[in-house]
Amino acid sequence: MLAAFARRWALLFVGLLALTVPFRYRVLPSVGTMLRPALETGLARLTGQRAALFSDSAGLWLYAGLLALGTALVAAALARLARRTPVGEARLWYALHTGAAGLLALHLLLYGFDKVFKSQFYLPEPNTLYTPLGQLSPDLAYWSVMGISRFYSVFAGLLEVLPGLLLLWGRTRLLGGLLAVGVLANVLALNIGFDISVKLWAGFLMGLAVLVAAPGLRTLYAGLVQERWAAPRRPRRPASWHGRTVGAVRGVLLSVLLLETAGRAVQSGIFDDDAAPRPPLHGAYVVRPERPAAASQPRRVFVHRRGYFITQDANDQLHSYTLRYAPGYLLLRDEAGRPGTMAHWQDSAGLHLRGTLAGDSVRWLVRPLPWQQLPLLQPGHWTADAE
């Protein structure tokens, strides 16, 4: 009875959470993103307060908990009402095991290829490089250090791509699941240790890996602890499921997975995000002091690749503005929604900025800083010449 309940609950919970959690795909339909407004409205009515669904928000944790409880109740009813037969339970277990493996493979390949092509751990932005270490949040500090090494980013990505590919074939699925347990245990520990806000999803993927690897884990326990080695009992495909049909479906799914996970890099031709084009004026600039110095004059300014203009004051505090470009002008908006406009031009003295920002008049002359020559971005070496 307990095993029948567990299979039905896992199938319902895994399927519904994967389908409804907001996750923006590139090729596959983002059902969770489309359902997000309705789900947030429902949670708000239930709790009496706004409940946003993103990363590790309280709303997402609440939604996952309610979904787990609701599917448990449905699974208990189904387990009691179902006419259980060995054949039926075997089919259910195969469907759960195969579905979990496919979902896990999708996300391992997504995160893995993002690391291989360095679009996840990207090169630190100039404003981050000029922020004192003690003022960075743990997750940004970790992200920035990871972003300086293409070698390690590719290495970490391949460690996720390998089990992701192994999960797609029945003969190698258990090996892929065992490797995924080790990889995702490290990912979950990093998310907890560095306060990275993907703890719920990392824990969910870790649960999928344990589920897929369960037959192999039982075999390892029996062999290493009980010293009774035996071949693991893999879930078997029902005899009524024709091999050619399954092979054709697998081929289609594999094509979709590769388009979803690696297609963007292939389409754009950018296989190293560090070499991707940057927007105009991207970089770090030091502001030439005025005489007398204005109270609102920053120490440095930065142009961020994601569409932000950032100033750094004398206390190293950063102030961010959304940025759009117009011919000869920067169109800015602060967090309060106040617009600003700055004309810009360059000459032998540097970059001139004239206009308004956050209600203040701007007349700045800024000069580029050699941020790409900072010690943190320099290549490593194999020998040490000084003690």
C-alpha angles and dihedrals in degrees: 000000000000093000091048090051093047093052094049094044093049092048092050097042097044093046097046096042092048090048099045106033109102106256120152111223126188101217106006117074111268095223093165092055091051092048094045098093092051093046092048090050091051093049091047091054091047096048100029092234139076112286113189120194111219138114108324097340118153087244092058093048090049092048092050091049093049091046091051091051095045095048090046090057092048092046092051090053092047092048090053095046099038121101099232120210130166090246093049094047091048090053091048092050092048092050092049094045094046095044092049090049092051094048092046091048091052094055096040089054092045094053093035097054090042087060094042090053090039096235093126101047096036127181110281113263118244093250090056092049091055095046115099111253093238091059095056120097115242093250094050091046090052092045091050095050091048089049095060095066120066091178094059093041090055091044093051090046093053089052087062098038093054098059089038090061094041090055091063096070125060095223093055099032097100092049090049090049093050092049090046091055090058095044095047094044086061092045092051091048090051092050091051096040096047096034094243109172099234097082097121094049093043089051090049092052090046088055090052091051092052090048093051093043095044097106091048093045090053090051092050091049092049092048102040099037106024095029091227108127119194136154112273116253104240119197106261126224111246112259090234091063103089116229095226092052092049090048092051092049090048091052092052092047092048091052091050091047093052092047090049096046107031102014097092093057092046092048095047096038090226109129095162117047091200088070095046116121116269126215123259115290091010110165146059126303135188116221116231108235116250124224106259096021114236116231091230095050111115127222095228138001129208137196110213122209092230094063105276135128110207131191127198119206130208090275091054092250114149125223118193131206129182111247134212127171130233125171105289094350141088112216110207139181127188128216091270090056096251112149125229134184129199127185113213136195136157133226136156090290094058139260116336120210119190129172139054134317125182089344095308127112114248125209105157134159110200132183126205119256120219093242093157089062095058113125093246092064098048119110121259126249137219099221134053114218098181132052 
